[in-house]
Amino acid sequence: MSNSAYRLFHQSCYGLAPLAEASVDALVTDPPYGISYQNHDWDKALPNPQIWADSLRVLKSGAFGLVFSSVKLMHRLMVDLEDSGFLIKDVLFWAYLNGMPKSRDVALDIDKELGVESKIVGHYNYVQGYKKGGADNYYAQNGKPKRAASSDLASRYQGAGLGLKPAYEPIILVQKPLETGLTVAQNLIKHGTGALNLEQTRIPYEPGEGKVGHNPHPLGRVSANLLRTDPFHDGYDKFFAVPKVRQHAEDFNHHPTLKPVELMHHLVKLVSFAGQQVLDPFMGSGSTGVACLPLGRAFVGFELDEAYYAISQQRLGLAAQNAR
């Protein structure tokens, strides 16, 4: 599917065959994390590193990219990116307050191992747990017995678990090296790439707030590598704030790892300039593209899953109408 502002390919991204070498200005993508999220097959492993070599080929010299990842496998993905020729420039942290702890009370496991029945101390009266199988299938805990350790040994470990509450997702900032022999300025003149768009991603001053810093900028502070879901500042530093997306924010969109369009707006603006083209080889339901169009960026995306591709078509079509 193509439009003057976007091109969508219902095919595997590997090879990026439709794209010419050094034809893309920026990369913004949310690839599989390799953590088997909600037991989805497409998230069983990290992407084949070939896609990063393919992306490097089609990006212009000096182009920047942003790649979402997971805490557990960020290091592996960074190695794949670096081995493919990218420079690791930074890691942005999208911090949020409504992460779901994925752990359990191991004291109950100890009771079970010892053949002791854990005691009932109450009943759950709320929905608990992650969404197995998608947003419509919660673990309903209402009325289910709430248990505590019975054995002496298990009581020692009451409340002990296996993990912390997740509160951020890392976003790896990468760059294709500048053309050999060129300075940043020369690369920008020749290719239009090689610098972050800090001007368009500044954090504006709040109403009535005085300017800060030794040389305050009229548009606000330079955006930091921390992005938050709620305001957080100490009087000097402030951060771009964007909430996590609500389930079923769009009735027709059931993608389980949907990213907020406001977040994608910020990221697209950071690594590109008006009139440039942004690539997402793992398009999913098209949030990167939806963010690109009102910002005056062209978009090219790839998605193999037929259902998600159809959602992308619908979302990009609506975004194109609204951007006119």
N, C-alpha and C positions, 0 to 999 in steps of 0.2 A: 504494500500500500504506500502510495507516495502523494505528496502535497508539496507546494512550493516551499513550505516551512519544515517539512519533516518527511523522512523515509522510514518505513517499518518493514522488516524482513521476517517472515515466518519461516525461519530456518535456523540451523545451528550456527552459532557465532564463530565456531572454529574455522580459521582461515580468513574470515572477513572478506571473502572473495569479491563482493560487489564494490569494495572500497579501494581507491587508488592509494598508492604509497604517498605518505606525507600530505594527506588531504584533509585531515581532521585537526581541529584546534584544541580540543580538550576531551578528557575522559572522566565520566562520572558514572559509577556503577555499584550495584549492590549484589555481588555474586553469591553463590551458595557458600555457606559458612563451614560446611563439612561436619556439622554437629548433629545431624539427623533431627532437625527441628520438627517437632510434632510427627516424627516418623515419616516425613516426606522423602520419597526416593531421590528427588533432585538435590537433596541436601545431605546425601550420604558421604560425600567426599568433597574436598576442595577442587576447584576447576583444574583441568589439565593445564600445566604452565604454558602450553602452546598459545593459549588465548592472550597471554601477556606479551609474548613475542609478536603475535599478530597485531595487537594494539600498538605496540611500539612502532611497527612498520608503517601503520596508517597515520600515526600522529606526526605532526610537524616537529621539527627540531625545537627544543625548548618548551614543548607543550606540557602542561600540568595535568595530573589526574588525581581523582579521589576514589578510593576503593574501600567500601565498608567491609568489616571483618568481625570476628568474634574474639573474646578475650583468650579462649583456649587455644585457638589456632592462628592468631595474628602473626606470631613469629614465623610459622611455616609459610604463610602467604607472603610475608615480607621477603623471605628468602627467594621464593619463586619470582616475585617482582624484580628483585635485584639481579638474580641470575639471568633474567630476560633482558636486562640492559637498563632498567629504570634506576634512577637515583631516589633513595628514600630521603625525603625532605623533612617530614614531621609526621606526627600522629595526632589527629583531632579526636577529642573525646566528647561524644554526645551523651551528656549526663541527664538522667531522669530519675524521678522519685517513685515511680509506680512499677518498678521491676518486681517480678514474681520469684521469690525464693524457691529453688527446686531442690529440696532436701527432705529429710524425714528424721524422726526421733529414733536414734539407733538404740535407745534403751529398750524400746519395744521389740527390736530385733533380738536383743540379748535374752529377753524373757522367752521369746519363741524358741531360740536356740537351746535354752535350758529346760524347755518343756513346761514353762510356767505361764499361766494365763494372766495377762496384764489386767489391772483393775480398771473398772469404768468409773470415771470421775465427773462425767457430765455428758452432754450431747451437743453436737455442732448445730448451729442455727443460722448458718450462712453458706454461701457457695465458696468452695475452697479448691485450690489446685489449678494447674494449668489446663489449657483447653485441648484436650485430646481429640484429634481428628478435626479440629477447626473451631471456629468461633461459636458454632451452634451446639457444641457438645461438651458442656462443662461436667466436671465431676460434682454431682449433686451430693452435698454433705448434710443437708438439712435432716436432723433427727438421727444421724449416725452417731454411735457411741464415741465419746472422746476418752481415750485411755491414757494411763500412766503406768510407770514401772511398778512391778510387784516384788521382784526378787531384790535382795540386798545389792547384788552386783550391778543389776540394771539401774537401780536407784542412783548409784554413783555417777552414772552417765546420763541421767534424766535431762532431756533437752539438747543433748549433744547431737550434732548433725554433720553433714558432709559438704556444705558450701555456704558462701555468703550470699546475701541478697544482691542480684545484679543491678547496677545503677548506672552503667554506661555502656556504649558501644564504640569501639575504636573505628576511626576512618583514616586510612593510610593516605598521606599526601605524597605523591610521586611526581617525578619530572623526567621527561626524555632529555638527554643531554643536549646542550646547545650544539649547533653546527660547529665542527672543528675549526678553530681559528677565529671564531666570531666572539665579540663581546656581547653582553646582554643587549645593549643598545643596538648593535649591528644586527643581532638576531631578530629583535623586534621589528626593525625596519624591513628586513628581508622576509620574515615569516609571519610576523604579527603575534608571535608567541615568545614566552621566556620570562614573564612577570605575572605575579598575582594581582588581581583587580581589587586592591585594598580600598580604593576610594569608594567603590560602590557597596562595600560590605562593612562600612564603619557603623559603630553602635551609636545612634543619635543620643544627644543629651535629653534628659527628661524635662518636661515643662518647669521653668523656674530654676533649673539647676545651673549653677555657675560653671564656667569652663574650667577644665582641669589640665594639669601638666605644665611643663615649662614653655611649650610652644603649642598651645591648644589649636586644634583644627576646627573650623566652623561646622563641619559635618559630624563631629564626634570622635570617639576613640577608635583606634585600629582594632579590628576583630581579633579575638584571641583564639587559641587552639582548643578552647573549652566552649562547648555549646550546651545550653541547659534547657530544661523544660519549664523551669520557674526562675524568676528574677533572683539574682544572687550577686551582691556587690559589697564592697567595703568602703565605699565613698570615693574610691579612685578607679579601680577596675570594675568593669561591667561586661556582661557577656550576652551574646545573641541568645534569646530565649524562644523556644518553640515547643509546644506540647506534643506528646505522642499522639498518633492518629487513633481515633475511636474506631472500634469494630463497627463495620457496616456504615461508615461515614458516607459511603456511596452504596446505594442498594444493590447495584449490579456488580460490585467489586468484592470478591471473596478472597483476594490474595492474602495469605497468612502473615506475610512480613512487610506489609504496606508501610512505606515511609511517608511522613508528612510532607505535603507539597511545599509548605513554608520552609522546611529544612532544606529541601532540594533547591528552592529558590536561592537560598543563601550560598549553598555549595556551588551551584552553577555560576552565580555571579562572581564567586571567588576565583575560579580558574578560567574564566572566559570573559570576552568583551562583546559588546553589541555587534551583531552581524556575523559572529563566528559560529562554527558547527561543533556540536557536542555529541560524543558517542557513548552509548550504553549497550555493551554486548550482552548483558543479562537484564533485559528490559523489564521482565515481569509484567506488572499491570501498567507500566508506562509513566510512573511518577516523575522520572527525570525529564521526559519529553514534555509532560504537562507543565513543568516548571520552566522549561526553555522558551516556550512560545510567547508568553506575555513579556519576556525579557528581551525579545528580539534576537534570540539565538535559533539557528537551525538545529534540527535533531535527527540523528540516525540511530535506530535501535533494532536489536535482534531478540527474538523470543521463539523458542521451539515449541513450548506448550500451546496447544490450540486454544484452550479456554482463556489463558492469560493474554494471548495475542489478540483475541477478540475483544477483551476488556480494554487493551491498549488502543485498539482501533477506535473504540467508542470514546474513550477519554481524550485521545488526541484530537478527534474530530470536534468534540465539544470545546476543547481548549483553543483550537484554531478559530472557531466561530467567535468565541469570547475575546480573542486577541485582535480581531479586526477593528 
